[in-house]
């Protein structure tokens, strides 16, 4: 994989403010996946102007986007050190966190702000030189299945990549769906261990079966033990044992597990001989570990068990804190080229994603099926809660004059004139692209049939 961060103009000390540099991260394109060798991060020094034929020098490329004006928007740093984005009278407007920036006005950029120009989506961040170095490292050799543009996640995977070759146990923390098992598998791959990766959902094991499931049993150990059975822990010999949602185990089960972690010795049910295993343990939890332990009758991770797994949990950030990765993840989950109308694509970046990466995968998969082949994903293909929670301003109308609905013949003529480019059709007739796509579907017209 090529490294798009080798551009020497990426790291510019003059762009630093209070030890951090302001950067604009190119997070995605609604209509196509961006090449992995394209620069994705640009330092904002005092001023940056963006447009279809006027990209910042740091990008080393123009923006090939018919929805973007030649001189579209400008980002400037005020005397206070704050950053603002202003629209330069663009045709389709500049969007900041779901709101249009009126021509002649400006909007304040906050860390994590989502800026949309045409079909391109950007995320604004304040980063350190160490953050940029971590992003470059992961982009050059991704730790997980998808490289990250997030400063927070890049810093974490940098730690994980250094810990992976060792034998130390690791405790991963984070909300449900952030990818704890994916990163546990990445740790195993980078560890060089020859044994298997065995994942155990601790929450799914009934308390009365924890000991036999984890440590196995001998023949005759109980009424149904007509033969000996090895435990899940034993199956991970020479490899990595992943204990998912370890905080959902009962306190009694956690006590038994703690004894194994301390010595790597275990005793199968019905046997009297201790055995020792060579197993590396990676655990995960979405619960916090308190020094006084969980309250009576409440679930939670025992503090001594958490401490045995590491001095502190390594926390994976939720998706809402790493919006710059959404474009990469969408392309990964789609498994092939997928096209969105800009409004729907922008909605993905503005959603809160309580289900995190797992939820995003389900949304993309479902939307592709609902849209069908050759049809861009629009708001109508996204789940109602996602659309309802994202209040987008109405896009600027190219013309205030009312226009009649085109006939099938007029639509076919427009398709022919624009070579099947629906975006250009929509601009000519002053209608939203989602509406034009609906008319085309209703009239059974396929833009692909009009493309050269």
Secondary structure, DSSP 8 states (H G I E B T S, - for coil): ---TT--TTS--GGGEETTEEEEEEEEEESSS---TTS--EEEESSEEEE-TT---GGG-S----TTS-SS-EEEEE-TTS-EEEEE-S-SS-EEETTEEE-TT-EEEE-TT-EEEETTEEEEEEEE-HHHHHHHHHHHHS-SSSS----HHHHHHHHHHHHHHTS---EEEE--TTS-HHHHHHHHHHHHT--S-EEEEEGGGS-GGGHHHHHH-B-TTSSTT-SS-B--HHHHTTTSEEEEETGGGS-HHHHHHHHHHHHHSEE--BT----EE---EEEEEESS---TT-S-TT-----HHHHHHH-SS-EE---GGG-GGGHHHHHHHHHSS---B-HHHHHHHHHS--TTHHHHHHHHHHHHHHHH-TT--B-GGGS-HHHHHT--------S--S------HHHHHHHHHHTTT-HHHHHHHHT--HHHHHHHHHHTT--GGGG--
